[in-house]
Amino acid sequence: MFSKTCKYAIRAVIFIAHKSADGSRVGIKEIAKGIDSPEHFIAKILQDLGKRGLVQSLKGPNGGFYLDEVSKKHTLADVVEAIDGDGIFTGCALGLKQCSEIKPCPLHSKFKTIREQLQIMLGSVTVENFNDELNAGISYLRRN
């Protein structure tokens, strides 16, 4: 459903939110290890997310990535749109360019409902909403 890049972006943003909740910053090596991602790949993703204001970073010995109060309020839909665009919320299930209400593809009406539900779900969950589940061990970001 999401591109590989988008999956890593979501995991990284949630990981950074979790690790920077106490005001600290987290480095690329720790992020890559924490979400089971190639370091170089996640660095490029975080650079893009930083340009879009979804994560913040500081360079230097005490530097790293973190989320400020505004960034913590971003939704998962914001992260998905930043990486994959809004196609998952607006596009055709079969990838047809002409698919619309007037000229629907065979999956149009059923997929429209799924797209709307997905947008509602991802748009209603902020990045910081996951900290409690991670702290309680109910959810995780990495395969063990």
N, C-alpha and C positions, 0 to 999 in steps of 0.2 A: 504494500500500500504506500509506504513512504520510501523515498530513495535511501540508499545506504548512507549518504551524506546527511540526510535529514535525521535518520535514526541516531547517528553519532552526535549530531547537534543537540537533539533533545536530551540524550543521556548526559552530554557534557554540561549543558545548562543546569540540569537538575543536580548533577554532582557538584558543580561550582556553588550553586545556591546552598546546598547542604554543608559543604566545607567552609563556606565564607559566612555562615549564619552568625558566627561569633565575632565577626569583624576581621578575620584573617584573610589571607590571599592564598591561592593555590597555583602551583606551577604546572607547566605542560606535562612533565614526566609523571607527576602524581595523578593528573587528570587522565592521561592515556592509560596508566596502569589501573586506575579506579573504574574505568568504563570499558576496559579491554579493547583499546583502540590503538592503531598505529600512531606514534607520536607525530610524525610529519603531517599525516592526514588531519589529525585533530587540530594541529597548529593552524593550518589553513582555514579550517572551519571557524575556529575561534577568532581569527583575524577578521573574517567576514562578519561574524556576529558582533564584534566590537565596533566595526564601522557603522553598523545599524543601531548601535546603542542597546543591544540586548545583553551584553556583558561589558564589564569594564576591566581595564588592565593597567598596571603600573610596571615600568621597567626598573631594573636595579636589583640589588641584593635582597631587599625586602619586598620585591615586586611579585607579580603574579596576577591571576584572574580573580575577580570577585563580582558580586552583584550589589548594586546600591539599592536603596528603598524603591526607586522607580522601576528598576529592572526586575525586582522580585515580583512586581505586580503584572508583568507581561504574562500573557497566556501561552499555552502550548501552540495555539493557532498562530500566534505571532511568530514563533520559532519556525513552524512549518512553512508559513508564507514567506519568511525571509530566505529560506533555503530552497524550497521546491516551488514557490509561487502559489497562486491560489487555484491552480488547476484541479487539485484534489477536491476542492469545494465547488468548482464550477464546470469542470470538464466532463466530457463524455466517457462513459465506462468502457466503450470500445475504441476510444481515441479518434472518433470521427469529428471532422471540423464542422460539418453541416448539422450536427445534432442539436435540436432545439425543441421547444414546445410545439412548433408548427411542423417540423420534420424530425420526429424523434427516432432514435435507434431502437432496436428491440428491447434494450434494457433501460431505456430512458426513465420511465416512471418509477420503477423499483429503485434504480440507482439514485435518483433524485432524492428520495426519502433517506437513503443511507448517507448521501453527501450532507444533507441538512442536519441529520443527527450527529454526524461526525463533527461538523462545524460547531454545533451547539456544545457538544462535549468538550472539544479542545478549546473552545472559546470561554468556557466557564471554569477552567482549571488554571490557576496561576502556578508559576514555577515554584514559589515557596510553599504551595500546598503539599508538596511531597516530603518535606522535612520530617514531619511527624511519623509518617510511615517508614521512612528510612531509619530514623532513630529507634523506632520500636521493633525493627527487624521484620516488619510485615512485607516490605518490598525491598528490592535490591537492583543494582545497576550493572552487575557483572556476574558472569558465570563463574562458579567455583570449581 
